Amino acid sequence: MRRALLLTAALISIPAVAAPPAASRDVALLRAILWAFEPAPEEIRVLAIEDLGLLGDPRALEVLGSLLGDPSPRIQAAAVRAVRAFPSPRAEEILTSLVRQGAAREELRADAIEALAFQRSPSSIQFLRSVFAGAAYGARLQAAARRALEHAGDGVGR
């Protein structure tokens, strides 16, 4: 893994000016990924994770999904916010898996529920309805599902 990171770092050192636009996007993605995992101050890592969401490159989703397992609650929350920026089946899968994980912090699961409102797909709406109706999720997650359904324009009573 360390060797792959060194190779990636060497590739990133190529000047972006000489690179075609597609390569520049690749360099930006790789830089953000490296900073997200760098043993740097947490604020720097959070900014790098948010950059991954702003870049909008779906290749970042797997990286963001792995960051949900980071021990830092701030890193986890930043990863959920970044995943929210991707309206895609894979982003929806990452968020719903997080909600289903009983071991994840309840606050993080509530953030994932609210992020699902931005997916606006029939399956995300159906999942939010099941959370809202499922007593096993608890009152806090049910309330988050209600807010998410309202945000998505789906009346809870339907």
HELIX and SHEET records of a PDB file:
HELIX    1   1 ARG A    2  ILE A   12  1                                  11    
HELIX    2   2 ALA A   16  ALA A   18  5                                   3    
HELIX    3   3 PRO A   21  PHE A   37  1                                  17    
HELIX    4   4 GLU A   42  LEU A   55  1                                  14    
HELIX    5   5 PRO A   58  ALA A   60  5                                   3    
HELIX    6   6 LEU A   61  LEU A   67  1                                   7    
HELIX    7   7 PRO A   73  ARG A   84  1                                  12    
HELIX    8   8 PRO A   89  ARG A  100  1                                  12    
HELIX    9   9 GLU A  106  LEU A  116  1                                  11    
HELIX   10  10 PRO A  122  ALA A  133  1                                  12    
HELIX   11  11 ALA A  135  TYR A  137  5                                   3    
HELIX   12  12 ALA A  139  HIS A  151  1                                  13    
END                                                                             
